[in-house]
Amino acid sequence: MGRDDSTRPYTQAQPIDGASFAHELVPLALATRLVSAGAYGADAHMSLPRLTGIAHTMAALVPLYGRAAGEEDFRRLTQEELLSGVFAKDGEELHFRDGRAPLRDIAATHHGIEEVVRVLASAVDREDGARDLLRAPQASPK
C-alpha cells in the first residue's frame, strides 16, 4: 500500500474529477462558519476577522480546492497559491499580492472541516484547562 500524501502541499495544480468529487466539497465561506461553530460552540461570535483567520488555518492544515472563473472542474490549490494569497470575505475569496485575478470559488471537504474542528477544539480545551490550573488555589508549601 502506498503512502497517503493527501495532506502534503502540492507544488503543481492537481485537477479533480468534478463529477465524483463535487458532492464532497463545501464552499469555504460556509466551511469557516461550520469550523467556528464546531470548535468554539454555536454561540461563539463569528466576526469576519475570525472567519478569515479560520480560512488561513484551514489552508495550513487541510487541502483546499478551487476553480478559476470559467473553469468547470475543481483542482487542489497549490502551496504557492496558498502562501502568496490572502483570504478575504471569510474565506470566500483568495486575493494575490502579485495582481493575479482572485479565486472566488474555493472549497474544503467535509473530512477537512472535521479535522480542523478537531484540532481547534483540542486547542480550546487545552487553553481552558490551563486557565483552570491558573485559577486553582495554590497549595501552601510545607
N, CA, C and O atoms as CSV, one atom per row, in Angstrom:
chain,resi,resn,atom,element,x,y,z
A,1,MET,N,N,0.850,-1.176,0.000
A,1,MET,CA,C,0.000,0.000,0.000
A,1,MET,C,C,0.892,1.234,0.000
A,1,MET,O,O,1.885,1.294,0.725
A,2,GLY,N,N,0.527,2.224,-0.825
A,2,GLY,CA,C,1.326,3.442,-0.949
A,2,GLY,C,C,1.072,4.407,0.184
A,2,GLY,O,O,0.116,4.276,0.948
A,3,ARG,N,N,1.949,5.370,0.268
A,3,ARG,CA,C,1.864,6.394,1.291
A,3,ARG,C,C,0.747,7.370,0.953
A,3,ARG,O,O,0.552,7.705,-0.216
A,4,ASP,N,N,0.013,7.828,1.955
A,4,ASP,CA,C,-1.053,8.812,1.757
A,4,ASP,C,C,-0.452,10.204,1.827
A,4,ASP,O,O,-0.033,10.655,2.894
A,5,ASP,N,N,-0.409,10.880,0.692
A,5,ASP,CA,C,0.142,12.230,0.631
A,5,ASP,C,C,-0.946,13.290,0.600
A,5,ASP,O,O,-0.691,14.414,0.167
A,6,SER,N,N,-2.145,12.963,1.045
A,6,SER,CA,C,-3.275,13.871,0.889
A,6,SER,C,C,-3.115,15.180,1.657
A,6,SER,O,O,-3.737,16.176,1.287
A,7,THR,N,N,-2.315,15.209,2.695
A,7,THR,CA,C,-2.137,16.463,3.433
A,7,THR,C,C,-0.826,17.162,3.098
A,7,THR,O,O,-0.539,18.231,3.637
A,8,ARG,N,N,-0.025,16.567,2.210
A,8,ARG,CA,C,1.217,17.223,1.804
A,8,ARG,C,C,0.919,18.338,0.826
A,8,ARG,O,O,0.009,18.202,0.008
A,9,PRO,N,N,1.656,19.439,0.883
A,9,PRO,CA,C,1.392,20.552,-0.028
A,9,PRO,C,C,1.721,20.179,-1.470
A,9,PRO,O,O,2.667,19.434,-1.730
A,10,TYR,N,N,0.940,20.699,-2.391
A,10,TYR,CA,C,1.169,20.474,-3.806
A,10,TYR,C,C,1.874,21.676,-4.393
A,10,TYR,O,O,1.578,22.818,-4.039
A,11,THR,N,N,2.809,21.416,-5.293
A,11,THR,CA,C,3.507,22.500,-5.969
A,11,THR,C,C,2.946,22.712,-7.363
A,11,THR,O,O,3.210,23.739,-7.987
A,12,GLN,N,N,2.172,21.750,-7.860
A,12,GLN,CA,C,1.502,21.899,-9.146
A,12,GLN,C,C,0.017,21.659,-8.936
A,12,GLN,O,O,-0.378,20.856,-8.091
A,13,ALA,N,N,-0.806,22.361,-9.711
A,13,ALA,CA,C,-2.247,22.206,-9.593
A,13,ALA,C,C,-2.641,20.765,-9.897
A,13,ALA,O,O,-2.200,20.186,-10.890
A,14,GLN,N,N,-3.463,20.202,-9.045
A,14,GLN,CA,C,-3.928,18.833,-9.213
A,14,GLN,C,C,-5.404,18.853,-9.592
A,14,GLN,O,O,-6.244,19.185,-8.755
A,15,PRO,N,N,-5.745,18.503,-10.849
A,15,PRO,CA,C,-7.160,18.513,-11.231
A,15,PRO,C,C,-7.936,17.441,-10.481
A,15,PRO,O,O,-7.397,16.392,-10.128
A,16,ILE,N,N,-9.193,17.721,-10.249
A,16,ILE,CA,C,-10.077,16.818,-9.523
A,16,ILE,C,C,-11.220,16.449,-10.457
A,16,ILE,O,O,-11.744,17.306,-11.169
A,17,ASP,N,N,-11.609,15.177,-10.458
A,17,ASP,CA,C,-12.757,14.748,-11.255
A,17,ASP,C,C,-14.011,15.349,-10.649
A,17,ASP,O,O,-14.498,14.876,-9.622
A,18,GLY,N,N,-14.537,16.392,-11.282
A,18,GLY,CA,C,-15.653,17.152,-10.736
A,18,GLY,C,C,-16.902,16.347,-10.489
A,18,GLY,O,O,-17.597,16.584,-9.501
A,19,ALA,N,N,-17.212,15.398,-11.359
A,19,ALA,CA,C,-18.462,14.650,-11.237
A,19,ALA,C,C,-18.507,13.815,-9.965
A,19,ALA,O,O,-19.548,13.746,-9.311
A,20,SER,N,N,-17.407,13.187,-9.607
A,20,SER,CA,C,-17.415,12.308,-8.437
A,20,SER,C,C,-17.016,13.018,-7.147
A,20,SER,O,O,-17.245,12.494,-6.057
A,21,PHE,N,N,-16.426,14.193,-7.261
A,21,PHE,CA,C,-15.874,14.858,-6.087
A,21,PHE,C,C,-16.699,16.058,-5.629
A,21,PHE,O,O,-16.623,16.445,-4.463
A,22,ALA,N,N,-17.475,16.645,-6.515
A,22,ALA,CA,C,-18.180,17.890,-6.207
A,22,ALA,C,C,-19.114,17.749,-5.007
A,22,ALA,O,O,-19.265,18.695,-4.235
A,23,HIS,N,N,-19.734,16.598,-4.839
A,23,HIS,CA,C,-20.644,16.415,-3.703
A,23,HIS,C,C,-19.927,16.438,-2.364
A,23,HIS,O,O,-20.563,16.620,-1.326
A,24,GLU,N,N,-18.622,16.259,-2.372
A,24,GLU,CA,C,-17.828,16.236,-1.145
A,24,GLU,C,C,-17.384,17.639,-0.729
A,24,GLU,O,O,-16.928,17.831,0.399
A,25,LEU,N,N,-17.510,18.612,-1.618
A,25,LEU,CA,C,-16.983,19.945,-1.362
A,25,LEU,C,C,-18.002,20.864,-0.700
A,25,LEU,O,O,-19.199,20.816,-0.986
A,26,VAL,N,N,-17.483,21.708,0.198
A,26,VAL,CA,C,-18.285,22.701,0.906
A,26,VAL,C,C,-17.636,24.057,0.628
A,26,VAL,O,O,-16.428,24.205,0.814
A,27,PRO,N,N,-18.415,25.049,0.186
A,27,PRO,CA,C,-17.819,26.378,-0.036
A,27,PRO,C,C,-17.074,26.847,1.210
A,27,PRO,O,O,-17.555,26.676,2.330
A,28,LEU,N,N,-15.898,27.437,1.009
A,28,LEU,CA,C,-15.045,27.796,2.148
A,28,LEU,C,C,-15.718,28.795,3.086
A,28,LEU,O,O,-15.510,28.727,4.298
A,29,ALA,N,N,-16.515,29.715,2.559
A,29,ALA,CA,C,-17.212,30.665,3.433
A,29,ALA,C,C,-18.153,29.938,4.393
A,29,ALA,O,O,-18.279,30.339,5.551
A,30,LEU,N,N,-18.805,28.892,3.940
A,30,LEU,CA,C,-19.656,28.081,4.821
A,30,LEU,C,C,-18.793,27.208,5.723
A,30,LEU,O,O,-19.098,27.038,6.904
A,31,ALA,N,N,-17.721,26.657,5.172
A,31,ALA,CA,C,-16.829,25.794,5.958
A,31,ALA,C,C,-16.242,26.537,7.156
A,31,ALA,O,O,-16.121,25.958,8.236
A,32,THR,N,N,-15.873,27.816,6.985
A,32,THR,CA,C,-15.309,28.574,8.113
A,32,THR,C,C,-16.343,28.729,9.226
A,32,THR,O,O,-15.993,28.692,10.405
A,33,ARG,N,N,-17.613,28.901,8.860
A,33,ARG,CA,C,-18.680,29.010,9.865
A,33,ARG,C,C,-18.909,27.679,10.575
A,33,ARG,O,O,-19.140,27.644,11.784
A,34,LEU,N,N,-18.843,26.597,9.824
A,34,LEU,CA,C,-19.003,25.266,10.434
A,34,LEU,C,C,-17.854,24.968,11.401
A,34,LEU,O,O,-18.063,24.401,12.473
A,35,VAL,N,N,-16.651,25.352,11.009
A,35,VAL,CA,C,-15.492,25.154,11.893
A,35,VAL,C,C,-15.646,26.002,13.147
A,35,VAL,O,O,-15.413,25.514,14.253
A,36,SER,N,N,-16.031,27.261,12.995
A,36,SER,CA,C,-16.202,28.135,14.156
A,36,SER,C,C,-17.219,27.557,15.129
A,36,SER,O,O,-16.961,27.492,16.331
A,37,ALA,N,N,-18.367,27.141,14.622
A,37,ALA,CA,C,-19.408,26.581,15.487
A,37,ALA,C,C,-18.947,25.277,16.128
A,37,ALA,O,O,-19.224,25.031,17.302
A,38,GLY,N,N,-18.250,24.443,15.369
A,38,GLY,CA,C,-17.799,23.161,15.899
A,38,GLY,C,C,-16.683,23.287,16.927
A,38,GLY,O,O,-16.652,22.545,17.909
A,39,ALA,N,N,-15.774,24.219,16.707
A,39,ALA,CA,C,-14.618,24.358,17.600
A,39,ALA,C,C,-14.896,25.251,18.796
A,39,ALA,O,O,-14.407,24.986,19.894
A,40,TYR,N,N,-15.681,26.312,18.595
A,40,TYR,CA,C,-15.876,27.306,19.643
A,40,TYR,C,C,-17.290,27.313,20.214
A,40,TYR,O,O,-17.561,28.017,21.187
A,41,GLY,N,N,-18.189,26.540,19.620
A,41,GLY,CA,C,-19.570,26.489,20.087
A,41,GLY,C,C,-20.477,27.333,19.215
A,41,GLY,O,O,-20.061,28.328,18.622
A,42,ALA,N,N,-21.730,26.906,19.154
A,42,ALA,CA,C,-22.707,27.587,18.290
A,42,ALA,C,C,-22.944,29.032,18.715
A,42,ALA,O,O,-23.349,29.854,17.894
A,43,ASP,N,N,-22.698,29.356,19.985
A,43,ASP,CA,C,-22.927,30.709,20.489
A,43,ASP,C,C,-21.747,31.646,20.249
A,43,ASP,O,O,-21.847,32.846,20.501
A,44,ALA,N,N,-20.627,31.101,19.762
A,44,ALA,CA,C,-19.417,31.910,19.581
A,44,ALA,C,C,-19.646,33.005,18.548
A,44,ALA,O,O,-20.320,32.800,17.539
A,45,HIS,N,N,-19.072,34.168,18.821
A,45,HIS,CA,C,-19.162,35.303,17.904
A,45,HIS,C,C,-18.399,34.968,16.625
A,45,HIS,O,O,-17.233,34.574,16.676
A,46,MET,N,N,-19.060,35.126,15.485
A,46,MET,CA,C,-18.429,34.821,14.199
A,46,MET,C,C,-18.123,36.120,13.454
A,46,MET,O,O,-18.826,36.486,12.512
A,47,SER,N,N,-17.082,36.799,13.880
A,47,SER,CA,C,-16.692,38.039,13.209
A,47,SER,C,C,-15.968,37.709,11.905
A,47,SER,O,O,-15.419,36.620,11.742
A,48,LEU,N,N,-15.977,38.657,10.993
A,48,LEU,CA,C,-15.292,38.476,9.717
A,48,LEU,C,C,-13.801,38.189,9.917
A,48,LEU,O,O,-13.273,37.293,9.259
A,49,PRO,N,N,-13.098,38.916,10.805
A,49,PRO,CA,C,-11.680,38.593,11.027
A,49,PRO,C,C,-11.474,37.166,11.558
A,49,PRO,O,O,-10.526,36.492,11.156
A,50,ARG,N,N,-12.347,36.705,12.451
A,50,ARG,CA,C,-12.211,35.340,12.969
A,50,ARG,C,C,-12.409,34.323,11.850
A,50,ARG,O,O,-11.641,33.367,11.738
A,51,LEU,N,N,-13.430,34.520,11.024
A,51,LEU,CA,C,-13.710,33.583,9.942
A,51,LEU,C,C,-12.595,33.590,8.899
A,51,LEU,O,O,-12.242,32.546,8.350
A,52,THR,N,N,-12.045,34.769,8.630
A,52,THR,CA,C,-10.931,34.854,7.694
A,52,THR,C,C,-9.701,34.154,8.279
A,52,THR,O,O,-8.967,33.479,7.557
A,53,GLY,N,N,-9.481,34.314,9.574
A,53,GLY,CA,C,-8.385,33.595,10.241
A,53,GLY,C,C,-8.576,32.095,10.176
A,53,GLY,O,O,-7.613,31.353,9.986
A,54,ILE,N,N,-9.807,31.642,10.332
A,54,ILE,CA,C,-10.096,30.214,10.220
A,54,ILE,C,C,-9.789,29.729,8.808
A,54,ILE,O,O,-9.286,28.619,8.633
A,55,ALA,N,N,-10.084,30.547,7.796
A,55,ALA,CA,C,-9.760,30.164,6.415
A,55,ALA,C,C,-8.258,29.952,6.259
A,55,ALA,O,O,-7.830,28.986,5.626
A,56,HIS,N,N,-7.449,30.853,6.835
A,56,HIS,CA,C,-5.992,30.693,6.775
A,56,HIS,C,C,-5.548,29.449,7.537
A,56,HIS,O,O,-4.650,28.734,7.092
A,57,THR,N,N,-6.168,29.192,8.672
A,57,THR,CA,C,-5.846,27.990,9.448
A,57,THR,C,C,-6.179,26.743,8.646
A,57,THR,O,O,-5.397,25.793,8.611
A,58,MET,N,N,-7.335,26.746,8.004
A,58,MET,CA,C,-7.725,25.596,7.184
A,58,MET,C,C,-6.718,25.365,6.065
A,58,MET,O,O,-6.362,24.224,5.771
A,59,ALA,N,N,-6.255,26.454,5.438
A,59,ALA,CA,C,-5.285,26.330,4.349
A,59,ALA,C,C,-3.977,25.710,4.834
A,59,ALA,O,O,-3.297,25.016,4.078
A,60,ALA,N,N,-3.626,25.961,6.096
A,60,ALA,CA,C,-2.392,25.408,6.657
A,60,ALA,C,C,-2.547,23.938,7.061
A,60,ALA,O,O,-1.567,23.194,7.100
A,61,LEU,N,N,-3.775,23.526,7.358
A,61,LEU,CA,C,-3.984,22.185,7.915
A,61,LEU,C,C,-4.524,21.148,6.943
A,61,LEU,O,O,-4.186,19.970,7.051
A,62,VAL,N,N,-5.351,21.562,6.006
A,62,VAL,CA,C,-6.014,20.587,5.132
A,62,VAL,C,C,-6.001,21.084,3.686
A,62,VAL,O,O,-5.867,22.283,3.444
A,63,PRO,N,N,-6.139,20.177,2.737
A,63,PRO,CA,C,-6.200,20.597,1.336
A,63,PRO,C,C,-7.439,21.451,1.064
A,63,PRO,O,O,-8.521,21.183,1.587
A,64,LEU,N,N,-7.261,22.472,0.244
A,64,LEU,CA,C,-8.373,23.290,-0.226
A,64,LEU,C,C,-8.423,23.172,-1.746
A,64,LEU,O,O,-7.418,22.885,-2.396
A,65,TYR,N,N,-9.589,23.394,-2.285
A,65,TYR,CA,C,-9.810,23.214,-3.711
A,65,TYR,C,C,-10.423,24.477,-4.278
A,65,TYR,O,O,-11.090,25.227,-3.565
A,66,GLY,N,N,-10.199,24.711,-5.549
A,66,GLY,CA,C,-10.751,25.894,-6.170
A,66,GLY,C,C,-10.856,25.734,-7.662
A,66,GLY,O,O,-10.369,24.767,-8.246
A,67,ARG,N,N,-11.503,26.704,-8.262
A,67,ARG,CA,C,-11.559,26.783,-9.715
A,67,ARG,C,C,-11.633,28.252,-10.092
A,67,ARG,O,O,-12.286,29.057,-9.427
A,68,ALA,N,N,-10.956,28.571,-11.158
A,68,ALA,CA,C,-10.937,29.948,-11.636
A,68,ALA,C,C,-12.238,30.223,-12.376
A,68,ALA,O,O,-12.950,29.298,-12.766
A,69,ALA,N,N,-12.540,31.494,-12.564
A,69,ALA,CA,C,-13.747,31.890,-13.285
A,69,ALA,C,C,-13.749,31.220,-14.658
A,69,ALA,O,O,-12.749,31.249,-15.376
A,70,GLY,N,N,-14.850,30.634,-15.002
A,70,GLY,CA,C,-14.975,29.980,-16.292
A,70,GLY,C,C,-14.554,28.521,-16.313
A,70,GLY,O,O,-14.870,27.807,-17.265
A,71,GLU,N,N,-13.851,28.063,-15.291
A,71,GLU,CA,C,-13.445,26.658,-15.234
A,71,GLU,C,C,-14.581,25.825,-14.673
A,71,GLU,O,O,-15.352,26.292,-13.835
A,72,GLU,N,N,-14.678,24.596,-15.139
A,72,GLU,CA,C,-15.736,23.720,-14.664
A,72,GLU,C,C,-15.264,22.815,-13.529
A,72,GLU,O,O,-16.002,22.579,-12.572
A,73,ASP,N,N,-14.039,22.312,-13.636
A,73,ASP,CA,C,-13.536,21.353,-12.651
A,73,ASP,C,C,-12.754,22.034,-11.531
A,73,ASP,O,O,-12.051,23.022,-11.744
A,74,PHE,N,N,-12.899,21.475,-10.340
A,74,PHE,CA,C,-12.102,21.921,-9.206
A,74,PHE,C,C,-10.719,21.296,-9.295
A,74,PHE,O,O,-10.537,20.245,-9.910
A,75,ARG,N,N,-9.759,21.947,-8.681
A,75,ARG,CA,C,-8.405,21.410,-8.550
A,75,ARG,C,C,-7.909,21.743,-7.164
A,75,ARG,O,O,-8.358,22.700,-6.533
A,76,ARG,N,N,-6.977,20.938,-6.705
A,76,ARG,CA,C,-6.379,21.223,-5.400
A,76,ARG,C,C,-5.479,22.445,-5.538
A,76,ARG,O,O,-4.666,22.524,-6.459
A,77,LEU,N,N,-5.628,23.399,-4.618
A,77,LEU,CA,C,-4.808,24.606,-4.662
A,77,LEU,C,C,-3.374,24.266,-4.290
A,77,LEU,O,O,-3.123,23.407,-3.445
A,78,THR,N,N,-2.451,24.942,-4.926
A,78,THR,CA,C,-1.042,24.669,-4.675
A,78,THR,C,C,-0.543,25.410,-3.438
A,78,THR,O,O,-1.161,26.363,-2.966
A,79,GLN,N,N,0.578,24.948,-2.938
A,79,GLN,CA,C,1.207,25.608,-1.799
A,79,GLN,C,C,1.565,27.051,-2.164
A,79,GLN,O,O,1.409,27.956,-1.345
A,80,GLU,N,N,2.040,27.262,-3.379
A,80,GLU,CA,C,2.401,28.605,-3.825
A,80,GLU,C,C,1.189,29.526,-3.806
A,80,GLU,O,O,1.288,30.671,-3.365
A,81,GLU,N,N,0.054,29.041,-4.276
A,81,GLU,CA,C,-1.157,29.869,-4.264
A,81,GLU,C,C,-1.565,30.219,-2.835
A,81,GLU,O,O,-1.905,31.365,-2.539
A,82,LEU,N,N,-1.529,29.236,-1.968
A,82,LEU,CA,C,-1.963,29.454,-0.586
A,82,LEU,C,C,-0.998,30.367,0.174
A,82,LEU,O,O,-1.425,31.146,1.026
A,83,LEU,N,N,0.299,30.275,-0.129
A,83,LEU,CA,C,1.277,31.123,0.549
A,83,LEU,C,C,1.312,32.541,-0.011
A,83,LEU,O,O,1.646,33.481,0.710
A,84,SER,N,N,0.974,32.703,-1.276
A,84,SER,CA,C,1.049,34.036,-1.880
A,84,SER,C,C,-0.292,34.757,-1.856
A,84,SER,O,O,-0.383,35.918,-2.255
A,85,GLY,N,N,-1.325,34.078,-1.392
A,85,GLY,CA,C,-2.642,34.689,-1.354
A,85,GLY,C,C,-3.069,35.090,0.043
A,85,GLY,O,O,-2.518,34.625,1.041
A,86,VAL,N,N,-4.059,35.961,0.092
A,86,VAL,CA,C,-4.641,36.419,1.348
A,86,VAL,C,C,-6.151,36.213,1.249
A,86,VAL,O,O,-6.790,36.691,0.312
A,87,PHE,N,N,-6.708,35.507,2.213
A,87,PHE,CA,C,-8.149,35.280,2.196
A,87,PHE,C,C,-8.883,36.566,2.558
A,87,PHE,O,O,-8.412,37.366,3.367
A,88,ALA,N,N,-10.033,36.742,1.945
A,88,ALA,CA,C,-10.907,37.881,2.227
A,88,ALA,C,C,-12.333,37.364,2.304
A,88,ALA,O,O,-12.644,36.270,1.833
A,89,LYS,N,N,-13.193,38.177,2.910
A,89,LYS,CA,C,-14.622,37.860,2.990
A,89,LYS,C,C,-14.857,36.467,3.572
A,89,LYS,O,O,-15.528,35.644,2.949
A,90,ASP,N,N,-14.322,36.199,4.736
A,90,ASP,CA,C,-14.488,34.959,5.496
A,90,ASP,C,C,-14.067,33.711,4.734
A,90,ASP,O,O,-14.584,32.621,4.979
A,91,GLY,N,N,-13.129,33.874,3.811
A,91,GLY,CA,C,-12.638,32.734,3.042
A,91,GLY,C,C,-13.298,32.586,1.690
A,91,GLY,O,O,-12.980,31.670,0.932
A,92,GLU,N,N,-14.211,33.480,1.387
A,92,GLU,CA,C,-14.918,33.396,0.104
A,92,GLU,C,C,-13.996,33.696,-1.071
A,92,GLU,O,O,-14.228,33.219,-2.182
A,93,GLU,N,N,-12.952,34.487,-0.830
A,93,GLU,CA,C,-12.038,34.885,-1.904
A,93,GLU,C,C,-10.589,34.740,-1.454
A,93,GLU,O,O,-10.268,34.905,-0.277
A,94,LEU,N,N,-9.723,34.429,-2.413
A,94,LEU,CA,C,-8.286,34.388,-2.181
A,94,LEU,C,C,-7.654,35.397,-3.134
A,94,LEU,O,O,-7.644,35.201,-4.349
A,95,HIS,N,N,-7.120,36.493,-2.558
A,95,HIS,CA,C,-6.509,37.566,-3.342
A,95,HIS,C,C,-5.005,37.371,-3.356
A,95,HIS,O,O,-4.411,36.940,-2.368
A,96,PHE,N,N,-4.396,37.696,-4.493
A,96,PHE,CA,C,-2.955,37.525,-4.663
A,96,PHE,C,C,-2.259,38.870,-4.683
A,96,PHE,O,O,-2.755,39.834,-5.266
A,97,ARG,N,N,-1.110,38.921,-4.041
A,97,ARG,CA,C,-0.341,40.165,-3.945
A,97,ARG,C,C,0.276,40.563,-5.287
A,97,ARG,O,O,0.582,41.735,-5.507
A,98,ASP,N,N,0.459,39.587,-6.187
A,98,ASP,CA,C,1.118,39.873,-7.461
A,98,ASP,C,C,0.160,40.340,-8.552
A,98,ASP,O,O,0.566,40.479,-9.706
A,99,GLY,N,N,-1.094,40.581,-8.209
A,99,GLY,CA,C,-2.033,41.126,-9.178
A,99,GLY,C,C,-2.848,40.094,-9.945
A,99,GLY,O,O,-3.715,40.464,-10.736
A,100,ARG,N,N,-2.587,38.807,-9.728
A,100,ARG,CA,C,-3.414,37.787,-10.388
A,100,ARG,C,C,-4.865,37.964,-9.985
A,100,ARG,O,O,-5.171,38.512,-8.926
A,101,ALA,N,N,-5.734,37.499,-10.830
A,101,ALA,CA,C,-7.164,37.557,-10.514
A,101,ALA,C,C,-7.435,36.701,-9.278
A,101,ALA,O,O,-6.883,35.608,-9.152
A,102,PRO,N,N,-8.276,37.183,-8.370
A,102,PRO,CA,C,-8.568,36.398,-7.168
A,102,PRO,C,C,-9.354,35.138,-7.499
A,102,PRO,O,O,-10.096,35.086,-8.480
A,103,LEU,N,N,-9.177,34.138,-6.670
A,103,LEU,CA,C,-10.005,32.930,-6.761
A,103,LEU,C,C,-11.233,33.160,-5.901
A,103,LEU,O,O,-11.117,33.595,-4.756
A,104,ARG,N,N,-12.394,32.874,-6.436
A,104,ARG,CA,C,-13.630,33.114,-5.698
A,104,ARG,C,C,-14.420,31.847,-5.438
A,104,ARG,O,O,-15.392,31.878,-4.683
A,105,ASP,N,N,-14.043,30.765,-6.024
A,105,ASP,CA,C,-14.783,29.513,-5.859
A,105,ASP,C,C,-13.868,28.525,-5.142
A,105,ASP,O,O,-13.274,27.651,-5.772
A,106,ILE,N,N,-13.756,28.668,-3.814
A,106,ILE,CA,C,-12.835,27.882,-3.004
A,106,ILE,C,C,-13.662,26.976,-2.102
A,106,ILE,O,O,-14.717,27.373,-1.607
A,107,ALA,N,N,-13.178,25.761,-1.894
A,107,ALA,CA,C,-13.951,24.802,-1.106
A,107,ALA,C,C,-13.031,23.909,-0.289
A,107,ALA,O,O,-11.834,23.790,-0.552
A,108,ALA,N,N,-13.636,23.291,0.708
A,108,ALA,CA,C,-12.968,22.293,1.547
A,108,ALA,C,C,-13.836,21.037,1.528
A,108,ALA,O,O,-15.000,21.078,1.130
A,109,THR,N,N,-13.262,19.942,1.956
A,109,THR,CA,C,-14.040,18.706,2.050
A,109,THR,C,C,-14.672,18.600,3.433
A,109,THR,O,O,-14.246,19.261,4.380
A,110,HIS,N,N,-15.681,17.767,3.530
A,110,HIS,CA,C,-16.297,17.502,4.836
A,110,HIS,C,C,-15.246,16.950,5.800
A,110,HIS,O,O,-15.198,17.340,6.966
A,111,HIS,N,N,-14.410,16.045,5.304
A,111,HIS,CA,C,-13.351,15.476,6.144
A,111,HIS,C,C,-12.386,16.569,6.623
A,111,HIS,O,O,-11.978,16.569,7.785
A,112,GLY,N,N,-12.023,17.493,5.739
A,112,GLY,CA,C,-11.130,18.581,6.117
A,112,GLY,C,C,-11.737,19.458,7.201
A,112,GLY,O,O,-11.047,19.871,8.132
A,113,ILE,N,N,-13.033,19.740,7.076
A,113,ILE,CA,C,-13.726,20.538,8.093
A,113,ILE,C,C,-13.674,19.828,9.438
A,113,ILE,O,O,-13.366,20.449,10.455
A,114,GLU,N,N,-13.971,18.540,9.452
A,114,GLU,CA,C,-13.940,17.765,10.702
A,114,GLU,C,C,-12.557,17.774,11.325
A,114,GLU,O,O,-12.424,17.874,12.544
A,115,GLU,N,N,-11.530,17.670,10.503
A,115,GLU,CA,C,-10.157,17.660,11.011
A,115,GLU,C,C,-9.796,19.001,11.658
A,115,GLU,O,O,-9.190,19.025,12.729
A,116,VAL,N,N,-10.162,20.110,11.020
A,116,VAL,CA,C,-9.850,21.428,11.574
A,116,VAL,C,C,-10.642,21.662,12.859
A,116,VAL,O,O,-10.110,22.231,13.812
A,117,VAL,N,N,-11.890,21.237,12.899
A,117,VAL,CA,C,-12.680,21.353,14.138
A,117,VAL,C,C,-11.985,20.584,15.253
A,117,VAL,O,O,-11.867,21.090,16.369
A,118,ARG,N,N,-11.526,19.375,14.968
A,118,ARG,CA,C,-10.846,18.555,15.981
A,118,ARG,C,C,-9.601,19.260,16.505
A,118,ARG,O,O,-9.382,19.307,17.716
A,119,VAL,N,N,-8.791,19.804,15.617
A,119,VAL,CA,C,-7.548,20.473,16.018
A,119,VAL,C,C,-7.849,21.724,16.843
A,119,VAL,O,O,-7.257,21.921,17.905
A,120,LEU,N,N,-8.757,22.565,16.367
A,120,LEU,CA,C,-9.059,23.806,17.093
A,120,LEU,C,C,-9.776,23.540,18.410
A,120,LEU,O,O,-9.499,24.208,19.406
A,121,ALA,N,N,-10.693,22.574,18.432
A,121,ALA,CA,C,-11.387,22.247,19.685
A,121,ALA,C,C,-10.398,21.715,20.717
A,121,ALA,O,O,-10.519,22.003,21.908
A,122,SER,N,N,-9.430,20.946,20.261
A,122,SER,CA,C,-8.404,20.433,21.167
A,122,SER,C,C,-7.588,21.583,21.756
A,122,SER,O,O,-7.260,21.574,22.943
A,123,ALA,N,N,-7.266,22.565,20.927
A,123,ALA,CA,C,-6.517,23.734,21.421
A,123,ALA,C,C,-7.353,24.532,22.412
A,123,ALA,O,O,-6.825,25.017,23.413
A,124,VAL,N,N,-8.642,24.674,22.151
A,124,VAL,CA,C,-9.529,25.397,23.065
A,124,VAL,C,C,-9.613,24.660,24.394
A,124,VAL,O,O,-9.565,25.284,25.455
A,125,ASP,N,N,-9.740,23.323,24.345
A,125,ASP,CA,C,-9.803,22.525,25.572
A,125,ASP,C,C,-8.534,22.691,26.404
A,125,ASP,O,O,-8.601,22.822,27.626
A,126,ARG,N,N,-7.372,22.685,25.737
A,126,ARG,CA,C,-6.106,22.858,26.460
A,126,ARG,C,C,-6.013,24.245,27.073
A,126,ARG,O,O,-5.536,24.405,28.196
A,127,GLU,N,N,-6.468,25.245,26.333
A,127,GLU,CA,C,-6.443,26.623,26.842
A,127,GLU,C,C,-7.341,26.742,28.071
A,127,GLU,O,O,-6.964,27.361,29.066
A,128,ASP,N,N,-8.528,26.146,27.994
A,128,ASP,CA,C,-9.437,26.182,29.148
A,128,ASP,C,C,-8.829,25.451,30.341
A,128,ASP,O,O,-8.959,25.903,31.478
A,129,GLY,N,N,-8.167,24.327,30.087
A,129,GLY,CA,C,-7.517,23.579,31.164
A,129,GLY,C,C,-6.397,24.378,31.811
A,129,GLY,O,O,-6.223,24.337,33.029
A,130,ALA,N,N,-5.638,25.103,30.998
A,130,ALA,CA,C,-4.558,25.937,31.536
A,130,ALA,C,C,-5.130,27.072,32.381
A,130,ALA,O,O,-4.573,27.411,33.425
A,131,ARG,N,N,-6.243,27.661,31.932
A,131,ARG,CA,C,-6.885,28.722,32.718
A,131,ARG,C,C,-7.350,28.177,34.065
A,131,ARG,O,O,-7.185,28.829,35.096
A,132,ASP,N,N,-7.936,26.974,34.049
A,132,ASP,CA,C,-8.404,26.369,35.295
A,132,ASP,C,C,-7.244,26.144,36.260
A,132,ASP,O,O,-7.378,26.373,37.462
A,133,LEU,N,N,-6.106,25.695,35.732
A,133,LEU,CA,C,-4.937,25.491,36.587
A,133,LEU,C,C,-4.454,26.811,37.196
A,133,LEU,O,O,-4.068,26.863,38.364
A,134,LEU,N,N,-4.482,27.866,36.393
A,134,LEU,CA,C,-4.028,29.158,36.886
A,134,LEU,C,C,-4.971,29.737,37.930
A,134,LEU,O,O,-4.536,30.469,38.819
A,135,ARG,N,N,-6.234,29.423,37.833
A,135,ARG,CA,C,-7.225,29.947,38.772
A,135,ARG,C,C,-7.326,29.117,40.044
A,135,ARG,O,O,-7.846,29.595,41.053
A,136,ALA,N,N,-6.842,27.893,40.009
A,136,ALA,CA,C,-6.956,26.999,41.179
A,136,ALA,C,C,-6.129,27.563,42.329
A,136,ALA,O,O,-5.051,28.117,42.112
A,137,PRO,N,N,-6.636,27.421,43.549
A,137,PRO,CA,C,-5.853,27.885,44.697
A,137,PRO,C,C,-4.551,27.096,44.807
A,137,PRO,O,O,-4.523,25.878,44.630
A,138,GLN,N,N,-3.508,27.800,45.094
A,138,GLN,CA,C,-2.194,27.168,45.221
A,138,GLN,C,C,-2.062,26.555,46.610
A,138,GLN,O,O,-2.418,27.173,47.613
A,139,ALA,N,N,-1.548,25.343,46.648
A,139,ALA,CA,C,-1.295,24.694,47.924
A,139,ALA,C,C,-0.085,25.349,48.583
A,139,ALA,O,O,0.906,25.661,47.922
A,140,SER,N,N,-0.179,25.551,49.880
A,140,SER,CA,C,0.952,26.166,50.571
A,140,SER,C,C,2.039,25.120,50.800
A,140,SER,O,O,1.729,23.974,51.126
A,141,PRO,N,N,3.315,25.499,50.633
A,141,PRO,CA,C,4.399,24.563,50.844
A,141,PRO,C,C,4.518,24.197,52.318
A,141,PRO,O,O,4.286,25.026,53.199
A,142,LYS,N,N,4.876,22.963,52.568
A,142,LYS,CA,C,5.017,22.501,53.962
A,142,LYS,C,C,6.440,22.546,54.399
A,142,LYS,O,O,6.748,22.194,55.538
